[in-house]
């Protein structure tokens, strides 16, 4: 685990699980992302297999759940409304990011 802060990352909780660090760093580079809040860590997640990234669409943005190495962390990602179609741009960027590594990506819409 590591502490991450600054830039687009805000909130009082700055600890990220190892599996989430590359995802957070990637999200922070995206123009459609306005703010990232690191959330709850559950150390009772299953082990083995690829790192799993589940994106849940919500009205204000996305909840991104990252699971890997026996831990799970939730991230809140707020989108920049000044960017045209930020949700679709971020989805496409995440698909490209996950294809380049050992990741399993899924989407759920709660809007």
N, C-alpha and C positions, 0 to 999 in steps of 0.2 A: 504494500500500500504506500501511497505517496500523497503529499499535500500539493494541491494545485490551486492557484488563485491568480487574480489579475485579468486584465483584458475583458473578454466577454463572460468570464466566470465570476459569479457573484454569489452572495449568501454567506452565512456564518460557518457552514460546514465545508471544509476544504479537503477532506480525505477522499481519495479515489482508490478503488481496488485495481490491482494490476491489469486485469482484463479491460477495465474502463479507460485507462490512461490514453491508449492510442485513439479510442473513440472520441473522448473529450477533446484531445488535441486536434483531431480532424474536424470536429464540429466547430471549434473555435476559428477555423480558417474559412468557414463558409460565409459568404456575404448575406445569405438569407437568414442566418442566425443572429438574433439580437442579443440574447442572454442565455447562459447555461447555469443552472443551479444543481449542484451535486447533492444527491439525496441519500436516503436510507440505505444502509448496507446490511445484508443478511448473509451471515457466514455459514448457513446451513444448506446451501444450494448443492445440487448434484455435481459430481466430478466426472471428468472424462468427456471426450467429444470436442467439437469445435466451440469457440466462444459464440454464444447466442446473443443476438441483438433483436429485441422486439420493440417496434415503434408503434405507439398507440396515439392516433390522431385525436386531439381534443380541441375544443373551440379556441383556446388561447395559444395553442402551439402543439407540442408533442411531448409525451412521456416516453423516454427511451430507457428500456431496461436492458442492462448488460449482465450476462451470466457467464462465468468461467472460473476455473481453478477453485471450485468449491465455494464461491461467493457470488452474490447478486447485488447490483446497485441500480437504483433508479435515478435518472437524470431528468430534469425539466428543461425543455428547450423552447424558448420563446422566439417567434419568428419576426422578422423585420417587415412590417407592412409597406415600407417604402420600396421594397424589391418586388418586381412583378412576379406573381405566382410563386412565392417563396416555398410553399409546401411541396409543390411538384419538383422544384429545383433541388431541394434538400433530399427528397426521396431518390431522385436520380443519382445524386452525388453519393448517397449512402450505398446504393446498389453497386456503383463503381468501386467504392471503398471496400465493400465486403467481398467483391470478386477478386480483389488483389491479395487477400489473406485467407486464413482459415476461420471464416465466420459463417454462421447461419443467420439469415435475416428474415424477419416476418413482420407483417403490418396488420393493424387492427384499427378500425375507425369507430370512435365513440362520439362523433360530432352530431 
